[in-house]
Amino acid sequence: MDRHVLAWAAGFFDGEGWAGAVRHGSRPKRDPRAQINQGGEGAVPEVLLRYHRAVGAVGHLGGPSRQPGRKDLYRWTASSRRDVERTWLRLRPWLGAAKSVE
């Protein structure tokens, strides 16, 4: 994998993404998740497609979510422990302090 591409992806995730543990419904267990949201019109924004390729097609692209008067919302999501960890390992050397906590 091209280090320049991974450095770009880490910067994009640093600025636009988030990661954490989410609870689904009333289940006590939390599941890992990493996500980047982007507004667009008519199709998944090119920047999300580029990011998805950069991280080795880990995770999945979704959307649109629609609200009246707003742009469609698309997202890249990694929602399994394996995919979140795989993404983090690839981007870790270039992540800023807030997103590189181990």
C-alpha positions in Angstrom: 0.0 0.0 0.0 1.3 3.5 -0.9 2.4 5.3 2.2 1.3 8.7 0.7 -2.2 7.3 0.2 -2.4 6.0 3.7 -1.1 9.3 5.1 -3.8 11.1 3.1 -6.5 8.7 4.5 -5.2 9.2 8.1 -5.5 13.0 7.7 -9.0 12.6 6.2 -10.1 10.3 9.1 -8.4 12.7 11.6 -10.5 15.6 10.3 -13.8 14.0 9.4 -14.0 10.6 11.2 -14.8 9.2 14.6 -14.3 5.9 16.3 -15.8 4.4 19.5 -18.0 1.8 21.0 -21.7 1.9 20.3 -24.6 0.1 21.9 -27.4 -1.3 19.8 -30.8 -1.1 21.4 -31.0 -2.5 24.9 -28.1 -4.9 24.5 -25.5 -4.5 27.2 -22.6 -5.2 24.9 -20.9 -2.3 23.0 -19.6 -2.9 19.5 -16.6 -1.0 17.9 -17.3 1.4 15.1 -15.4 3.8 13.0 -17.3 6.1 10.6 -16.9 9.1 8.3 -19.9 11.0 7.1 -20.0 13.2 4.0 -22.7 15.2 2.3 -23.3 14.7 -1.5 -25.8 14.8 -4.2 -26.8 11.7 -6.2 -24.0 9.4 -5.5 -21.4 8.4 -2.9 -18.9 11.3 -2.8 -15.6 10.6 -4.5 -13.7 11.4 -1.3 -15.4 8.4 0.4 -14.7 6.1 -2.5 -11.0 7.2 -2.4 -10.8 6.6 1.4 -12.4 3.2 1.1 -9.8 2.2 -1.5 -7.0 3.7 0.6 -7.9 1.5 3.6 -8.0 -1.7 1.4 -11.8 -1.8 0.9 -12.3 -2.4 4.6 -15.7 -1.5 6.0 -18.6 -0.5 3.8 -20.1 2.5 2.1 -23.7 3.5 2.8 -26.3 6.0 2.2 -27.9 8.1 1.3 -29.7 9.3 4.4 -32.1 12.1 3.4 -33.6 15.0 5.2 -35.6 17.8 3.6 -33.6 20.9 2.8 -30.2 19.2 3.3 -27.7 17.3 1.1 -27.9 13.6 1.1 -25.6 12.0 3.7 -23.3 9.2 2.8 -20.9 7.3 5.1 -18.0 4.9 5.3 -18.4 2.5 8.3 -16.3 -0.2 9.8 -18.5 -2.0 12.3 -16.6 -5.1 13.3 -13.7 -5.3 15.7 -11.6 -6.8 13.0 -12.3 -4.0 10.5 -11.9 -1.2 13.0 -8.5 -2.7 14.2 -7.3 -3.3 10.6 -8.1 0.3 9.6 -6.4 1.7 12.8 -3.3 -0.4 12.2 -3.0 0.9 8.6 -3.5 4.6 9.6 -1.8 4.7 13.0 1.6 6.1 11.9 -0.1 9.2 10.6 -3.0 9.8 13.0 -3.0 12.8 15.3 -2.9 12.5 19.0 -6.7 12.5 19.5 -7.3 9.6 17.2 -4.2 7.5 17.9 -5.0 6.6 21.5 -4.3 2.9 22.1 
